[in-house]
Structure formats: C-alpha cells, structure tokens
Amino acid sequence: MPDVPRLVVANRSCWDVFERNASWLSQQPAEIFSDANYHLMTGDAFEKILMEADGAVGPWRDITARQMEMSERLEVISFACSGYDDICLEDATRHGIVVTNAPVAELSESVADQTIGLMLAVSRKVPHYHRQICAGDGSRGLDTTIWKQTLGIVGLGAIGRAVAVRAKGFSMRVLASEPLPDESFVAKNEIELVDLDTLLQQSDYVSLHVRLAPETRGMIGKRELGLMQSTGFLINTARQDLMDEKALVEAVLAGRIAGAGLDDPPHDASSPLLNRDNVIFAPHQGNRTFVACDAMLRQGVTNALLVLQGRRPDTVLNPEVYEGRLRAKRPND
C-alpha cells in the first residue's frame, strides 16, 4: 500500500453528502475519489477505478468476486450504512478483504423516526386526506390511534430499541421478538419478550427491524399475516423482501389486516396496493436525513482508513479475514 492510500467513495442514496462533507474529506490522510454519478459509469470504467483503489466506501452497486480478484490493491470494503447486501462476505474473506459497516446512532434514530411516522400516517390516513384536500374535498372520517395500542417489534437491535423508546412516549404496550435481547434495556423499558406468533396475534402494529438474510427472506408470509388482527397494521422500514409481497396484497385486499406502511416501493410497479388509502409506500427513505447520511459517510471513511492503517474498526463483518492475514505474514507458511 502506498504512503497515501486511495479511497473510492460513493453513496447512491445521499447525492449531496459529498458537497456537505467536502472540507472534512479533504482533511483525511488519503487520496479520495468520489463521484455521485458513479453508477452511470460503464462496467469497464467502474472496474478501472476499483482496481486502482486501496479501499472502497459505499453503498455500492454489487462488487463481484471477479472484481475482488482483479482488484489486487483492494484491502477494505467499507459500507457507509448498516446494510451490506451488495457483496458476498465469503468472497471478500476468501480474497483477504476486510468488510465493515457503519450502524451509527444517527442512522438508527432516523429510521425510528420514519417508523413512527409511517404508523401515524397510515393509521390517521394522512396521504388520503391530503389528496382529498387537493381535490377540493374537505370531508372527514374516523381513524385509528396509536396511543395506548400494542406495538410488536420484530428485531430488537439498535433501530428496534429506538422505536421502542418512542413508542413508550405514546403509552404503547411494547412486545418484541428477539433471540438475543439486551436484558437491561428490556427491563428498563418494560418490554415483553414473546415468540413471533404471539407477537403477531397480539399486536395492533407489527414493525419489522431485522436484517435481510436467507433465513429471514419472506419471513412474513400468508401464515404470519393470517395470525395478525384484522385491525392490525404492518410496518416495514427494513427490506421489502422480508415480506411475501403477493401474500401481503391478498391480506390487504381481503381485509385480513387493516393496512401497511412500507419504506420500500413494491416490486410490482402495477401493484394493486398503490393508491390505496390504507397502504403507504416510501422509497427506502428511513435513513435519508442530513445527520444520518453525514455520520454514515464519515464513519465509513474512518473505518476504511483504520483498516489501511493496520487498525481494526469496531464493526468488522468478516473477522475471520484477520486470521488469514496473520497466516499470510508467518514466515514459514
């Protein structure tokens, strides 16, 4: 690695993050290449930049195993976000590339805000009334409240915990399904730990906060939706693929659940859930606040520089890569 490492930095969701952080980026001990329009590059141009980099900071387009093998200088892929769906950790480990992410507090708090916002908007039909007013119709109706209702949180990680704190401000009863709970947090906030089926059956609002993985893909399907109350709302600020979209359409259209607030557009551009009063979509907007995007970028760059300086960030996603690195340095291997 040269004395001054080269980082290629991109963020496909927060386009103006570079401009806001230009001064900070210029002060880092690295040559930083950043281009908000990197996704418009041809494959060859992208690969050329990647092959000349010691570290890559994203969210990225997918970085393939072939590109990792071609990029002999690449030592670290640092996600300036919490998710890391864009690469295969096993491929990165096999090529000796450290992968790290940036689950900063600002991200968790921003997504928690979005979660509560979707709950309020869908239960009080905010978009519906807005459209009516714009059309000259000022008629009113009766809506649902979240105050003193039961919220079921699926996944009590940093975001789930932030949602729970906010829910307590609305005097909500909070249930949670979480295999490895923070017991002190649970006790302090009077959260009831239950299995997923019990949570679905007893909650007025079910909110998803688990990472998309093979074992969680489609975890909310026809059976799970059938366990929910007919007055219940499904809220998802995680990944859309945690749900079986076809099953959700059927449940909503049949009135088996009251509605949904989803922070991802439907896979089907002609989905019958579009333009319904009891379903709200957003473009995976939860972490897109100024404070969250800035903090994620800075943490992503900092993590990459730590790796390149021979130090270990707190959020290494493939720690086994370090064993391979140590073996490579042993003289007789």
C-alpha positions in Angstrom: 0.0 0.0 0.0 1.4 3.5 -0.8 2.1 6.1 1.9 -1.2 7.9 0.9 -3.9 5.3 0.3 -6.5 5.8 -2.4 -10.2 5.5 -1.4 -13.0 5.5 -3.9 -16.2 6.8 -2.2 -19.7 6.7 -3.5 -23.2 6.9 -2.0 -26.1 6.0 -4.2 -28.8 7.3 -1.9 -27.5 10.6 -0.5 -26.3 12.5 -3.5 -25.3 15.8 -1.9 -23.4 14.2 1.0 -20.0 14.8 -0.7 -20.6 18.5 -1.1 -21.6 18.9 2.6 -18.6 17.0 3.7 -16.0 18.2 1.2 -13.9 20.1 3.7 -13.8 17.1 6.1 -13.0 14.7 3.3 -10.1 16.9 2.1 -8.5 16.7 5.6 -8.3 12.9 5.6 -4.9 11.2 5.1 -5.9 9.7 1.8 -6.4 10.4 -1.9 -10.2 10.3 -2.2 -12.0 9.8 -5.4 -15.8 10.4 -5.1 -18.4 10.8 -7.8 -22.1 10.9 -7.1 -22.8 9.7 -10.6 -20.5 6.6 -10.3 -23.5 4.4 -11.0 -23.7 5.9 -14.5 -20.2 4.6 -15.4 -19.8 1.7 -17.7 -18.6 -1.5 -16.2 -15.1 -1.1 -17.5 -14.8 2.4 -16.1 -16.0 1.3 -12.7 -13.6 -1.7 -12.6 -10.7 0.6 -13.6 -11.4 2.8 -10.6 -11.8 -0.1 -8.3 -8.6 -1.7 -9.4 -6.7 1.5 -8.5 -8.2 1.7 -5.0 -6.9 0.5 -1.7 -10.3 0.9 -0.1 -13.9 1.3 -1.3 -16.5 3.1 0.7 -20.2 2.7 -0.4 -23.3 1.9 -0.7 -22.2 0.4 -4.0 -23.5 -1.4 -6.9 -22.6 -5.1 -6.4 -18.9 -5.8 -6.1 -18.4 -9.3 -7.6 -16.0 -12.0 -6.7 -14.3 -11.5 -10.1 -13.8 -7.8 -9.4 -12.4 -8.5 -6.0 -9.9 -10.9 -7.6 -9.0 -8.3 -10.2 -8.5 -5.5 -7.6 -5.2 -6.7 -6.1 -4.8 -3.4 -4.1 -8.2 -3.6 -2.5 -7.9 -4.2 1.2 -11.2 -3.0 2.6 -14.8 -2.5 1.5 -16.5 -0.2 4.0 -20.2 0.3 3.9 -21.3 3.8 4.9 -24.6 2.4 6.1 -25.7 -0.6 8.2 -26.8 -2.9 5.4 -24.3 -4.9 3.4 -26.4 -6.8 0.8 -24.3 -5.6 -2.1 -21.4 -8.1 -1.7 -20.8 -11.7 -0.6 -18.9 -11.7 2.7 -17.5 -15.2 1.9 -16.0 -13.9 -1.4 -14.4 -10.9 0.4 -13.0 -13.1 3.1 -11.5 -15.5 0.5 -9.8 -12.6 -1.1 -8.5 -11.2 2.2 -10.6 -8.1 2.0 -12.0 -6.7 5.3 -15.6 -5.7 5.2 -17.1 -3.2 7.7 -20.3 -1.2 8.1 -21.5 2.0 9.9 -24.5 1.3 12.1 -24.2 4.8 13.6 -26.7 6.1 16.2 -27.9 8.8 13.8 -29.0 6.1 11.3 -31.0 4.2 14.0 -32.7 7.3 15.3 -33.6 8.4 11.8 -35.1 5.1 10.8 -37.0 5.0 14.1 -38.5 8.4 13.3 -39.6 7.0 9.9 -41.2 4.0 11.6 -43.3 6.1 13.9 -44.1 8.5 11.1 -45.4 5.6 8.9 -47.5 4.3 11.9 -49.1 7.8 12.3 -49.6 8.4 8.6 -51.2 5.1 7.8 -53.4 5.0 11.0 -54.6 8.6 10.5 -54.8 8.3 6.7 -52.6 11.4 6.2 -51.9 10.9 2.5 -55.6 10.2 1.8 -56.8 13.4 3.4 -54.1 15.4 1.7 -55.2 14.1 -1.7 -58.8 14.9 -0.8 -58.0 18.5 0.2 -56.0 18.9 -3.0 -59.1 17.7 -5.0 -61.3 20.2 -3.1 -62.9 17.6 -0.9 -62.8 18.6 2.8 -64.8 15.7 4.1 -63.6 13.9 7.3 -63.7 10.4 8.6 -62.9 8.3 11.6 -59.3 7.0 12.1 -57.2 4.8 14.3 -54.9 5.9 17.1 -51.5 4.6 18.2 -51.9 5.9 21.8 -52.1 3.0 24.3 -52.1 0.4 21.5 -49.8 -2.6 21.3 -46.7 -2.5 19.2 -44.9 -5.7 18.2 -41.3 -5.1 17.3 -39.6 -7.9 15.3 -35.9 -7.5 15.9 -34.8 -5.5 18.9 -31.5 -4.2 17.6 -30.4 -0.6 17.6 -33.3 0.5 15.4 -35.9 -1.6 17.2 -34.7 -0.3 20.5 -35.0 3.3 19.3 -38.6 2.6 18.1 -39.5 1.1 21.4 -38.4 4.2 23.3 -40.5 6.4 21.0 -43.5 4.0 21.4 -43.3 4.4 25.2 -43.8 8.1 24.6 -47.2 7.2 23.1 -48.0 5.0 26.2 -47.9 1.9 23.9 -47.6 -1.6 25.2 -44.4 -3.0 23.5 -43.9 -6.6 22.6 -40.6 -7.8 21.0 -39.4 -10.9 19.3 -35.6 -11.0 19.6 -33.3 -14.1 20.0 -30.5 -12.1 21.7 -32.2 -9.3 23.7 -30.5 -6.6 25.7 -31.9 -7.7 29.0 -31.2 -4.4 30.8 -32.9 -2.4 28.1 -35.9 -4.8 28.1 -36.3 -4.5 31.8 -35.8 -0.7 31.9 -38.4 -0.1 29.2 -40.9 -2.7 30.3 -40.8 -4.6 27.0 -42.5 -8.0 26.9 -40.4 -10.7 25.1 -42.5 -13.1 23.1 -42.3 -15.5 20.2 -43.2 -14.2 16.7 -46.6 -15.9 16.6 -47.7 -14.4 19.9 -46.4 -11.0 18.7 -48.4 -11.2 15.5 -51.6 -12.3 17.3 -51.5 -9.6 20.0 -50.1 -6.5 18.2 -52.1 -3.6 16.7 -48.9 -2.6 14.9 -46.2 -5.0 13.8 -42.9 -3.4 12.9 -40.0 -5.2 11.1 -36.4 -4.5 12.1 -34.4 -7.5 11.1 -31.6 -7.8 8.6 -32.4 -9.4 5.2 -30.7 -12.8 5.2 -31.6 -16.2 3.6 -33.3 -17.2 6.9 -35.4 -14.0 7.1 -36.4 -13.6 3.4 -40.1 -13.9 3.2 -40.5 -14.4 6.9 -43.8 -12.6 6.9 -45.9 -14.6 4.5 -49.5 -15.9 4.2 -49.4 -17.8 7.5 -47.9 -14.9 9.5 -50.3 -12.4 8.1 -53.1 -14.7 8.9 -52.1 -14.5 12.5 -52.4 -10.7 12.7 -55.6 -9.0 13.9 -57.9 -7.7 11.2 -57.4 -4.2 12.7 -53.6 -4.6 12.7 -51.1 -2.7 10.6 -47.8 -4.0 9.2 -44.9 -1.5 9.2 -41.7 -2.3 7.4 -38.7 0.1 7.4 -36.3 -2.7 6.8 -36.1 -4.6 3.5 -39.2 -5.3 1.4 -38.1 -8.9 0.8 -38.7 -9.7 4.4 -42.3 -10.0 3.3 -44.1 -12.2 0.7 -45.4 -9.3 -1.4 -48.1 -11.5 -3.0 -49.4 -12.6 0.4 -49.5 -9.0 1.6 -51.6 -7.9 -1.4 -54.0 -10.7 -0.7 -54.2 -9.9 3.0 -54.9 -6.2 2.4 -57.4 -6.7 -0.4 -59.3 -9.3 1.6 -59.3 -7.0 4.7 -57.4 -9.6 6.8 -55.2 -6.7 8.0 -56.0 -3.0 8.2 -53.2 -1.7 6.2 -49.4 -1.3 5.8 -46.7 1.4 6.0 -43.8 0.3 3.8 -40.4 2.1 3.4 -39.8 0.5 0.0 -41.6 0.6 -3.3 -43.4 -2.6 -4.4 -41.5 -4.9 -6.7 -44.6 -4.9 -8.9 -45.0 -1.5 -10.5 -48.6 -2.1 -11.1 -49.3 -3.4 -7.6 -52.9 -3.1 -6.5 -51.6 -1.7 -3.2 -50.7 1.5 -5.0 -53.0 4.4 -4.4 -54.9 2.6 -1.6 -55.9 4.8 1.4 -54.6 2.2 3.9 -51.2 1.5 2.4 -48.3 3.9 2.3 -45.0 3.5 0.3 -41.8 5.4 0.7 -38.5 5.0 -1.4 -36.5 3.4 1.4 -36.2 6.8 2.9 -35.7 5.9 6.5 -32.0 6.7 6.9 -32.1 9.6 4.5 -31.7 12.5 6.9 -28.9 15.1 6.8 -27.4 13.9 10.1 -27.6 10.2 9.3 -26.1 10.5 5.8 -23.2 12.7 7.1 -22.5 10.4 10.0 -22.6 7.3 7.9 -20.2 8.7 5.3 -17.7 9.9 7.9 -17.8 6.6 9.8 -17.5 4.6 6.5 -14.4 6.6 5.6 -12.9 6.4 9.1 -13.4 2.6 9.2 -11.6 2.2 5.8 -8.7 4.3 7.0 -8.4 2.4 10.2 -8.1 -0.9 8.3 -5.5 0.6 5.9 -3.5 1.9 8.9 -3.4 -1.6 10.4 -6.0 -0.9 13.0 -9.3 -2.8 13.5 -12.7 -1.0 13.4 -15.4 -2.0 15.9 -17.8 -3.2 13.2 -15.8 -5.7 11.1 -18.3 -8.0 9.4 -15.9 -10.8 8.5 -13.5 -11.0 11.4 -12.2 -14.4 10.2 -10.3 -12.5 7.4 -7.8 -11.3 10.1 -6.8 -14.9 10.7 -6.0 -15.3 7.1 -4.0 -12.1 7.1 -2.0 -13.3 10.1 -1.2 -16.6 8.4 0.0 -14.7 5.3 2.5 -12.9 7.4 4.0 -16.0 9.0 7.5 -16.6 7.5 7.3 -20.4 7.0 3.7 -20.7 5.6 
